[in-house]
Amino acid sequence: MTDMKITVGGDVVEEAGRRFVEAWRRAERGETFDERRLAFESWESLARVLTPKRTQLLRYVRRHDVASIRQLASALGRDYSNVHADVRTLAAEGLLDTTRGRLRADYDVIETRIAL
C-alpha cells in the first residue's frame, strides 16, 4: 500500500529541508524509496484544497481507469468545468497525476499530521 503523507503546520520549510537531506543520503547509499509527501502551512489551506468533492474525485480516480476529465465529470454526475477546475487544483498540489494522458491517484491512503 502506498501512502500520501501530508504535514500541516509547524515549520514547513525546515521539515521539507530535513526530508530532502534524508532522501539525498538514502539515494547516495543506493536505497530505493517511494515517498509521497506534501506540506501545508495551515489546516485552512489544506481544507481549501482537499474539499469533500475533491476527495470524492480522488477516490473515484483511485478505483477506476479514467481517460479524461469529461469521462470523470460524467461518472461523478458533475459539471465539466467544476471537475476540470478540481483536477487542475489537485494536480497543482501533487495529489493527482495527469501525465501520460490519464488521471491517476497512485496512493491508497492519505495520512495527515497536524501540528498544534
Buried (B, 14 or more C-beta within 10 A) or exposed (E): EEBBBBBBBBEBEEBBEEBEEEBEEEEEEEEEEEEBBBBBEEBEBBEEBBEEEBEEBBEBBBEEEBEEBEBBBEBBEBEEEEBBEBBEBBBEBEBBBBEEEEBBBEBEEBEBEEEE
